Amino acid sequence: MTIFADQIINKIKSKRMYLDSEKKKEIFGNYGSGNTDTGSPESQIALFSFRISHLTEHLKSNHKDNTTGRAMMKLIGKRRRLLDYLKRTDITRYRAIVEKLGLRK
């Protein structure tokens, strides 16, 4: 390999993913019923909120990145649908997750 290719590979390896499995376990542990509770609406809403905040920061410096903007809008829609479901089925859980994540002003 060339020196340039080695530098690129090292740069990719040194970058840490913003959402690795440890971070997901932490999110699921804080907002779900446990570290392995990946399917509850609360844990999914928390995960989507974390991803949305990361994409928002990315778009602040890369405002012409339309693909990321579209992906973020799809995530917002998914989170909205989950919140609507939770509001329909269990209003106390809905109010708790909204307060815990600080989604409403």
C-alpha contacts under 8 A as a table, 3 or more apart, distances in Angstrom:
res1	aa1	res2	aa2	distance
1	M	5	A	6.26
1	M	6	D	6.71
2	T	5	A	5.32
2	T	6	D	6.38
3	I	6	D	5.12
3	I	7	Q	6.25
4	F	7	Q	5.16
4	F	8	I	6.40
5	A	8	I	5.13
5	A	9	I	6.23
6	D	9	I	5.13
6	D	10	N	6.12
7	Q	10	N	5.16
7	Q	11	K	6.10
8	I	11	K	5.07
8	I	12	I	6.22
9	I	12	I	5.16
9	I	13	K	6.19
10	N	13	K	5.07
10	N	14	S	6.01
11	K	14	S	5.15
11	K	15	K	6.34
12	I	15	K	5.41
13	K	16	R	7.51
17	M	20	D	5.88
19	L	22	E	7.96
19	L	23	K	5.81
19	L	24	K	6.68
20	D	23	K	5.41
20	D	24	K	6.41
21	S	24	K	5.01
21	S	25	K	6.16
22	E	25	K	5.12
22	E	26	E	6.23
23	K	26	E	5.00
23	K	27	I	6.23
24	K	27	I	5.06
24	K	28	F	6.07
24	K	47	L	7.37
25	K	28	F	5.07
25	K	29	G	5.88
25	K	35	N	5.03
25	K	36	T	7.11
26	E	29	G	5.04
26	E	30	N	6.13
26	E	35	N	6.84
27	I	30	N	5.20
27	I	31	Y	6.10
27	I	32	G	7.73
27	I	35	N	7.90
27	I	43	S	6.98
27	I	46	A	6.83
27	I	47	L	6.66
28	F	31	Y	5.39
28	F	32	G	4.93
28	F	33	S	7.49
28	F	34	G	6.26
28	F	35	N	5.13
28	F	36	T	6.89
28	F	37	D	6.10
28	F	38	T	6.32
28	F	43	S	5.27
28	F	46	A	7.89
28	F	47	L	7.81
29	G	32	G	5.57
29	G	33	S	6.57
29	G	34	G	4.60
29	G	35	N	4.29
29	G	36	T	7.59
29	G	37	D	7.56
30	N	33	S	7.90
30	N	34	G	7.58
31	Y	42	E	5.99
31	Y	43	S	5.24
31	Y	46	A	6.68
31	Y	97	I	7.84
32	G	35	N	7.34
32	G	37	D	5.66
32	G	38	T	7.39
32	G	40	S	6.56
32	G	42	E	5.95
32	G	43	S	4.83
33	S	37	D	5.90
34	G	37	D	5.23
35	N	38	T	7.68
37	D	40	S	6.38
37	D	43	S	7.19
38	T	43	S	6.17
38	T	44	Q	6.86
39	G	43	S	6.88
39	G	44	Q	6.59
40	S	43	S	5.50
40	S	44	Q	6.34
41	P	44	Q	5.10
41	P	45	I	5.95
41	P	82	L	6.26
41	P	83	L	7.77
41	P	86	L	7.02
42	E	45	I	5.17
42	E	46	A	6.16
42	E	97	I	6.37
43	S	46	A	5.07
43	S	47	L	6.14
44	Q	47	L	5.06
44	Q	48	F	6.11
44	Q	79	R	7.85
45	I	48	F	5.12
45	I	49	S	6.06
45	I	79	R	5.61
45	I	82	L	6.89
45	I	83	L	7.41
46	A	49	S	5.04
46	A	50	F	6.25
46	A	101	L	7.22
47	L	50	F	5.16
47	L	51	R	6.29
48	F	51	R	5.08
48	F	52	I	5.99
48	F	75	L	6.40
48	F	76	I	7.60
48	F	79	R	6.30
49	S	52	I	5.02
49	S	53	S	6.15
49	S	79	R	7.61
50	F	53	S	5.28
50	F	54	H	6.34
51	R	54	H	5.09
51	R	55	L	6.20
52	I	55	L	5.10
52	I	56	T	6.03
52	I	72	M	6.05
52	I	75	L	6.90
52	I	76	I	7.18
53	S	56	T	5.00
53	S	57	E	6.38
54	H	57	E	5.31
54	H	58	H	6.39
55	L	58	H	4.91
55	L	59	L	6.12
55	L	68	T	7.15
55	L	69	G	7.85
55	L	72	M	6.48
56	T	59	L	5.13
56	T	60	K	6.32
56	T	72	M	7.83
57	E	60	K	5.22
57	E	61	S	7.11
58	H	61	S	5.76
58	H	62	N	6.11
59	L	62	N	4.67
59	L	63	H	4.96
59	L	64	K	7.82
59	L	65	D	6.90
59	L	68	T	7.50
59	L	69	G	7.14
60	K	63	H	5.82
62	N	65	D	5.68
63	H	66	N	7.66
65	D	68	T	5.69
65	D	69	G	6.45
66	N	69	G	4.87
66	N	70	R	6.12
67	T	70	R	5.16
67	T	71	A	6.25
68	T	71	A	4.97
68	T	72	M	6.06
69	G	72	M	5.08
69	G	73	M	6.25
70	R	73	M	5.06
70	R	74	K	6.31
71	A	74	K	5.11
71	A	75	L	6.32
72	M	75	L	5.04
72	M	76	I	6.19
73	M	76	I	4.99
73	M	77	G	6.23
74	K	77	G	5.05
74	K	78	K	6.27
75	L	78	K	5.03
75	L	79	R	6.13
76	I	79	R	5.11
76	I	80	R	6.03
77	G	80	R	4.95
77	G	81	R	6.18
78	K	81	R	5.18
78	K	82	L	6.27
79	R	82	L	5.12
79	R	83	L	6.11
80	R	83	L	5.05
80	R	84	D	6.12
81	R	84	D	5.00
81	R	85	Y	6.16
82	L	85	Y	5.02
82	L	86	L	6.14
83	L	86	L	5.06
83	L	87	K	6.04
83	L	94	Y	6.80
84	D	87	K	5.03
84	D	88	R	6.17
85	Y	88	R	5.14
85	Y	89	T	6.18
86	L	89	T	5.20
86	L	90	D	5.56
86	L	91	I	6.71
86	L	93	R	7.02
86	L	94	Y	5.47
87	K	90	D	5.64
87	K	91	I	4.79
87	K	93	R	7.80
87	K	94	Y	5.29
87	K	95	R	7.98
88	R	91	I	6.73
90	D	93	R	5.61
90	D	94	Y	6.40
91	I	94	Y	4.92
91	I	95	R	6.13
92	T	95	R	5.17
92	T	96	A	6.13
93	R	96	A	5.02
93	R	97	I	6.22
94	Y	97	I	5.42
94	Y	98	V	6.16
95	R	98	V	5.20
95	R	99	E	6.09
96	A	99	E	5.25
96	A	100	K	6.01
97	I	100	K	4.95
97	I	101	L	5.98
98	V	101	L	5.37
98	V	102	G	5.69
98	V	103	L	5.33
98	V	104	R	6.66
99	E	102	G	4.98
99	E	103	L	6.88
99	E	104	R	7.49
102	G	105	K	7.33
